[in-house]
Amino acid sequence: MCEANAFVKSGEQEELFMEQVDIIEPFQDGLRLVDIFGKQKLIRARIKDMNLLNHRIILEEFQDK
């Protein structure tokens, strides 16, 4: 399996956002993540780092101005 877990980075902390992510797509002003079961989540963030060997995606939320 090639799924990865998505984490949101805030400062030095990383919080699990979604497990077993299969699809990441640009969506409006952020990203749409879909897991292997078809569950979807939207987040106003960008991809900060991806390490698919370790099955990790790090997201960084947009800061409101």
Secondary structure, 3 states (H helix, E strand, C coil): CCCEEEEEEECCEEEEEEEEEEEEEEECCEEEEEECCCCEEEECEEEEEEECCCCEEEEEECCCC
